[in-house]
Amino acid sequence: MVVAAVIRKATIDDMHQIIPLAVKFNDTYYKTPLDMVKAIMVMTYCIEEGVAFISGTGFIGGCIVDDLLRDRTILQEVAWYSEGRDGVALLDAFIKEGHELGVDETRASTLATSSPIVGRILQRRGFVPLETSYRLEMSAWPQSPQSLPSPE
């Protein structure tokens, strides 16, 4: 029996779980040490002003920004990492929230060293490559928001 991951909106009280995930991600993929002050400020901003979800083993967070050159709003993922198998569920909650907030598109980035499966997961959800990032046109979103698991 497969148990669905519990995904919920993150709060400041979750920072004790989020920051160690950020440190682990940074230590795994970057040679430059994580700036803890900046990391805490960015994660706090995502939680208080943007969109942030947490699971038992992961986190996704982003900010709503205006496109600098177009009349569009973007939900930009800035942190997405999971040590478990709930990264996709976190992504689905993030997309659903963007849809409910009425943004024009959602963007998510991958590392050049990310497994090719990450790109395929994004593309299955309607994202298309954009420069070195992926973006999702909300109007082209192939899933109904009701079909996604609701964060609990």
C-alpha positions in Angstrom: 0.0 0.0 0.0 1.4 3.4 -1.1 0.9 6.2 1.4 0.5 9.6 -0.1 2.9 12.3 1.1 1.5 14.9 3.4 2.0 18.2 1.7 1.0 21.4 3.4 1.7 25.1 3.3 5.0 25.9 5.0 5.1 28.3 8.0 8.0 30.0 9.8 7.8 27.3 12.4 9.1 24.9 9.7 12.4 26.8 9.2 14.1 24.1 11.4 13.4 21.6 8.7 13.7 23.9 5.6 17.2 25.3 6.3 18.9 21.9 6.8 17.4 20.8 3.4 18.8 24.0 1.8 22.2 23.2 3.4 22.1 19.7 2.1 21.1 20.8 -1.4 23.8 23.4 -1.4 26.5 21.1 -0.1 25.6 18.5 -2.7 25.4 20.7 -5.8 27.5 23.8 -5.1 31.1 24.5 -4.1 30.3 27.9 -2.6 29.1 27.7 1.0 25.4 28.7 1.7 24.9 32.2 3.0 22.7 31.4 6.0 21.4 34.9 6.4 20.4 35.1 2.7 18.9 31.6 2.8 16.8 32.4 5.8 15.7 35.7 4.3 14.7 34.0 1.0 12.9 31.1 2.6 11.1 33.5 5.0 10.0 35.7 2.0 8.7 32.6 0.1 6.7 31.5 3.2 5.3 35.0 4.1 4.9 36.7 0.7 5.2 33.9 -1.9 4.2 30.3 -2.2 5.8 27.6 0.0 5.0 23.9 0.7 6.6 21.4 2.9 6.4 17.6 3.2 8.1 15.1 5.6 11.2 15.2 3.5 11.1 18.2 1.2 10.3 21.8 0.4 9.3 23.9 -2.5 9.1 27.7 -2.4 8.8 30.6 -4.8 7.9 34.2 -5.4 5.3 35.9 -7.5 7.0 38.4 -9.7 6.0 40.6 -12.6 7.6 39.8 -16.0 10.0 42.7 -16.5 9.3 42.9 -20.2 5.7 41.7 -20.6 2.3 42.3 -18.9 2.4 38.9 -17.1 2.8 37.5 -13.6 5.1 34.6 -12.9 5.3 32.2 -9.9 9.1 31.6 -9.9 10.3 28.6 -8.0 13.5 29.4 -6.1 13.9 26.4 -3.9 12.8 22.8 -4.6 14.4 19.8 -3.0 13.3 16.6 -1.4 15.2 13.8 0.2 12.2 11.4 -0.3 9.9 10.6 -3.1 7.5 13.5 -2.6 9.2 16.0 -4.8 6.5 15.6 -7.5 3.7 16.0 -4.9 5.4 19.3 -3.8 5.6 20.4 -7.4 1.9 19.6 -8.0 0.9 21.6 -4.9 3.0 24.5 -6.1 1.4 24.5 -9.6 -2.1 24.2 -8.1 -1.4 27.2 -5.9 -0.1 29.2 -8.8 -3.3 28.4 -10.8 -5.5 29.4 -7.8 -3.6 32.7 -7.5 -4.2 33.4 -11.1 -0.6 33.8 -12.3 0.1 33.7 -16.0 2.8 31.1 -15.8 4.9 29.1 -13.3 8.6 28.6 -13.8 10.9 26.0 -12.3 14.6 25.4 -12.8 16.7 22.3 -12.8 20.4 21.9 -12.5 22.5 20.8 -15.5 23.4 17.8 -13.4 19.8 16.9 -12.6 18.6 13.5 -13.6 16.8 13.6 -17.0 13.7 12.3 -15.2 13.3 15.8 -13.6 12.9 17.4 -17.0 10.5 14.7 -18.1 8.4 15.2 -15.0 8.2 18.9 -15.6 7.3 18.4 -19.3 4.6 15.9 -18.4 3.0 18.7 -16.4 3.1 21.1 -19.3 6.4 22.9 -18.7 8.5 23.6 -21.7 12.2 24.5 -21.8 12.9 28.3 -21.5 16.5 29.2 -21.7 18.0 27.0 -18.9 14.7 27.0 -16.9 11.3 25.4 -17.5 8.1 27.4 -17.5 4.4 26.4 -17.4 1.8 28.4 -19.2 -1.1 28.2 -16.9 -3.5 28.5 -19.9 -1.9 25.4 -21.4 -1.9 23.5 -18.1 -3.2 20.0 -19.1 -4.6 19.1 -15.7 -7.7 20.3 -13.9 -6.8 21.8 -10.5 -9.3 19.5 -8.9 -7.3 16.5 -10.1 -4.3 17.4 -8.0 -3.9 16.4 -4.4 -4.9 19.2 -2.0 -2.3 20.2 0.6 -3.3 19.0 4.0 
